[in-house]
Amino acid sequence: MRSNQGNIRLTTTHFCFLFILFLGVVYVKGWIDNGEESRFDITNRIQSYPDSLALDLPGEGLCFVLFYDEGDSLGEQMEKSLGQLSGNEGKEATYYKVNGPENERICMDYDIAGFPSVLILKDGVEINRIWGVTSYYTLKHIYRRVYAEAHS
């Protein structure tokens, strides 16, 4: 007679259990984007003045300002990437978003010609500008570079 003591039989139940366990670990670690954490819900920082609108930006530190067009999928993608950055590595910066078509005066003041566009400011002075959509990973590298330059 042959003994089956050294053999392990994996059944469909085992695979289902391991898959559910894997999904649980992924969820707990936050590897699955639930949609809300990746979007930054920072309101527009716009103050009304008698003759015009102006963007009230902080004068210290790093600041990312997204200029977008409401309902544009490219702007939504960029907002998602910036949201990921603000929730992860880029916590030292502040983040704002401005609906460009509703705030033409601000776009003219900052020379914004297309959407999405991101201004990166250090102590209130523009140090970089991004046109179009950029992935989270590219934003992370840009953030690391400008953060290092800002603190050197």
MARBA-29499 format. One record per residue (C-alpha): x, y, z; residue in three letters. Coordinates in steps of 0.05 Angstrom, whole numbers. Example, Ala and Ser with C-alpha at 12.3 -4.5 7.8 and 13.67 -1.06 7.14 Angstrom:
! residues 2
(site (246; -90; 156); 'ala');
(site (273; -21; 143); 'ser');
END
This chain:
! residues 152
(site (0; 0; 0); 'met');
(site (21; 71; -15); 'arg');
(site (17; 126; 36); 'ser');
(site (-10; 196; 20); 'asn');
(site (21; 229; 81); 'gln');
(site (71; 272; 41); 'gly');
(site (20; 297; -10); 'asn');
(site (-23; 359; -1); 'ile');
(site (-87; 364; -41); 'arg');
(site (-110; 434; -56); 'leu');
(site (-182; 441; -74); 'thr');
(site (-224; 497; -103); 'thr');
(site (-244; 516; -32); 'thr');
(site (-171; 528; -14); 'his');
(site (-161; 574; -74); 'phe');
(site (-225; 613; -58); 'cys');
(site (-202; 622; 14); 'phe');
(site (-133; 646; -7); 'leu');
(site (-164; 694; -57); 'phe');
(site (-210; 724; -5); 'ile');
(site (-152; 730; 44); 'leu');
(site (-111; 765; -10); 'phe');
(site (-167; 815; -24); 'leu');
(site (-173; 829; 51); 'gly');
(site (-99; 844; 56); 'val');
(site (-102; 888; -6); 'val');
(site (-161; 927; 23); 'tyr');
(site (-128; 936; 92); 'val');
(site (-63; 959; 61); 'lys');
(site (-101; 1009; 18); 'gly');
(site (-76; 983; -49); 'trp');
(site (-146; 988; -79); 'ile');
(site (-167; 1058; -97); 'asp');
(site (-235; 1070; -66); 'asn');
(site (-245; 1134; -106); 'gly');
(site (-255; 1182; -48); 'glu');
(site (-186; 1182; -17); 'glu');
(site (-152; 1196; -83); 'ser');
(site (-192; 1259; -97); 'arg');
(site (-172; 1320; -59); 'phe');
(site (-233; 1360; -37); 'asp');
(site (-198; 1425; -23); 'ile');
(site (-245; 1481; -41); 'thr');
(site (-226; 1537; -88); 'asn');
(site (-188; 1591; -50); 'arg');
(site (-219; 1650; -85); 'ile');
(site (-234; 1716; -51); 'gln');
(site (-280; 1768; -83); 'ser');
(site (-252; 1838; -90); 'tyr');
(site (-292; 1898; -114); 'pro');
(site (-265; 1898; -185); 'asp');
(site (-239; 1828; -197); 'ser');
(site (-227; 1759; -169); 'leu');
(site (-159; 1740; -141); 'ala');
(site (-130; 1675; -117); 'leu');
(site (-109; 1678; -45); 'asp');
(site (-49; 1631; -41); 'leu');
(site (-4; 1619; 19); 'pro');
(site (61; 1657; 17); 'gly');
(site (102; 1602; 49); 'glu');
(site (121; 1531; 28); 'gly');
(site (105; 1490; -33); 'leu');
(site (37; 1499; -66); 'cys');
(site (5; 1461; -124); 'phe');
(site (-52; 1496; -160); 'val');
(site (-93; 1456; -210); 'leu');
(site (-130; 1495; -264); 'phe');
(site (-183; 1451; -295); 'tyr');
(site (-246; 1452; -337); 'asp');
(site (-308; 1423; -302); 'glu');
(site (-328; 1357; -333); 'gly');
(site (-263; 1347; -371); 'asp');
(site (-237; 1277; -361); 'ser');
(site (-165; 1300; -367); 'leu');
(site (-175; 1348; -309); 'gly');
(site (-206; 1293; -268); 'glu');
(site (-146; 1248; -282); 'gln');
(site (-99; 1303; -260); 'met');
(site (-140; 1316; -198); 'glu');
(site (-137; 1243; -181); 'lys');
(site (-61; 1242; -189); 'ser');
(site (-53; 1304; -146); 'leu');
(site (-100; 1273; -95); 'gly');
(site (-56; 1213; -90); 'gln');
(site (5; 1257; -82); 'leu');
(site (-28; 1299; -27); 'ser');
(site (-48; 1237; 11); 'gly');
(site (19; 1202; 6); 'asn');
(site (87; 1232; -5); 'glu');
(site (67; 1304; -18); 'gly');
(site (38; 1321; 51); 'lys');
(site (86; 1379; 60); 'glu');
(site (53; 1419; 4); 'ala');
(site (-15; 1452; -1); 'thr');
(site (-62; 1438; -58); 'tyr');
(site (-115; 1481; -92); 'tyr');
(site (-159; 1474; -153); 'lys');
(site (-190; 1529; -195); 'val');
(site (-244; 1520; -247); 'asn');
(site (-212; 1558; -304); 'gly');
(site (-272; 1576; -347); 'pro');
(site (-308; 1605; -287); 'glu');
(site (-247; 1645; -266); 'asn');
(site (-219; 1674; -330); 'glu');
(site (-187; 1733; -294); 'arg');
(site (-145; 1687; -251); 'ile');
(site (-124; 1647; -312); 'cys');
(site (-102; 1711; -346); 'met');
(site (-63; 1732; -283); 'asp');
(site (-25; 1666; -282); 'tyr');
(site (-20; 1660; -358); 'asp');
(site (-60; 1595; -362); 'ile');
(site (-75; 1578; -434); 'ala');
(site (-102; 1507; -429); 'gly');
(site (-131; 1456; -381); 'phe');
(site (-110; 1419; -342); 'pro');
(site (-50; 1460; -319); 'ser');
(site (-14; 1458; -253); 'val');
(site (27; 1514; -223); 'leu');
(site (79; 1495; -171); 'ile');
(site (97; 1553; -126); 'leu');
(site (149; 1560; -72); 'lys');
(site (138; 1617; -23); 'asp');
(site (87; 1647; -71); 'gly');
(site (134; 1647; -132); 'val');
(site (124; 1600; -191); 'glu');
(site (180; 1549; -196); 'ile');
(site (149; 1500; -245); 'asn');
(site (89; 1490; -290); 'arg');
(site (56; 1427; -316); 'ile');
(site (11; 1426; -377); 'trp');
(site (-35; 1367; -390); 'gly');
(site (-42; 1302; -353); 'val');
(site (16; 1274; -312); 'thr');
(site (15; 1207; -276); 'ser');
(site (21; 1201; -201); 'tyr');
(site (90; 1171; -208); 'tyr');
(site (115; 1230; -250); 'thr');
(site (84; 1279; -201); 'leu');
(site (119; 1242; -144); 'lys');
(site (186; 1252; -179); 'his');
(site (171; 1325; -192); 'ile');
(site (151; 1335; -120); 'tyr');
(site (215; 1302; -95); 'arg');
(site (257; 1347; -139); 'arg');
(site (222; 1412; -121); 'val');
(site (219; 1392; -47); 'tyr');
(site (294; 1379; -47); 'ala');
(site (308; 1445; -82); 'glu');
(site (262; 1482; -34); 'ala');
(site (298; 1454; 27); 'his');
(site (370; 1459; 3); 'ser');
END
